[in-house]
């Protein structure tokens, strides 16, 4: 998950996620995600009883400039079920990708190679980022 790599300063991906989040923060691009992101990010700190991290992560993400969170409404849920049926992907992934498609995103950034089989939107893997001709203004 791109967000957790950034929040935990992942040694392999932090230089990439830093550029991504800086571009979003400064408005050079916008980002969209589902509230599934918040759910997934808060599990470990809640399990560990780290209420400060829960609060910090929630505050950071929900107030991050140019980052839009979407709820899984009827349109997103319907497309997610189609994506799931067509590509045999997990429900959270289907919701995330459907959210991106519905919102008109150009690419979906992940590090889950299984999602490359989805052709409804361009899937970009973090570990391929350096070799791709994708620039962040």
Steps between C-alpha positions, in 0.01 A plus 500: 500500500650831388372695801652270760835499315500877533381521859750239618787646294564173315873477414445381141204720406517814715685703235220425251213550742658824623488638144143377453366649821693823448341538155154437643555736793619780271211450258709382206266203486202378696445165663192300576452202725226314680438505873631141480844664517427642844364165616813315386747755637343517846494124567862459617515804731164400649618141547816633667300739719684795347224759528735786413584339165128439439426867563803625304432280195130589497569873533774499236302309241163665548648849476762432232472760221373377163422151632138402462339212689200327345233286661396180326168624364276309257701599192834402654358179649350396167825559311699331778282189471558498122876534549496224759301267276713577194846490660457292819651773717436559870207717605713783650710516182188503284355787704826697479531453123130573441534820703794610285317420176176672605693811607682509163852416619760445229700239688465275803819473705557186703764240566269201459607320182171307493323823409695535172241269342241778532501688169215742578754756628878519470651319799844628602711303746730691732782256436475579127475877547865584433492326164183669379467827317255645751585838634360697787501866410 
